[in-house]
């Protein structure tokens, strides 16, 4: 008898692609002064410096990626971008597991990578609720770590739990993040 595992409710997903104008965005991020960043504690389990950006000034640089995303998913409507921000991860900085509200998707652009850099990950929302024997049987695991290159962007539903491990490099890790909503 043939038996196949059938996955129910496939709601956890993400898109990953090289941004068409990645060199331009990396250059713009490099022009910003980290010294103007502020310690940002979204919660007690977070430690990262950020710079808030003006969405009208960054929209033209983010649009090529959003157009590619729209093309890939077959979406022809408009997109409302929330205010983007730059994250600076110095040694010891990290981001606790969280999700985003009041938007459909979140996006992260990776400006650089390096040895001992912190890692972006998704955490399974049901982690800890699945009995250990079933977890072992289907090898579900509680976290998924992305493998990225400079210039990559990941786009994912805003409800997905995600975080960043502690940064262990003397070189600052830089990412650009923003949220967006499909308007139609």
Beta strands, then each sheet from edge to edge (+ up, - down):
strand 1: 14-18
strand 2: 38-40
strand 3: 48-52
strand 4: 79-81
strand 5: 85-89
strand 6: 95-98
strand 7: 105-110
strand 8: 120-123
strand 9: 143-145
strand 10: 152-157
strand 11: 161-164
strand 12: 173-182
sheet 1: 1+ 10- 7+ 12- 4+
sheet 2: 1+ 10- 7+ 12- 5+ 3- 2+
sheet 3: 6+ 11- 8+ 9-
end
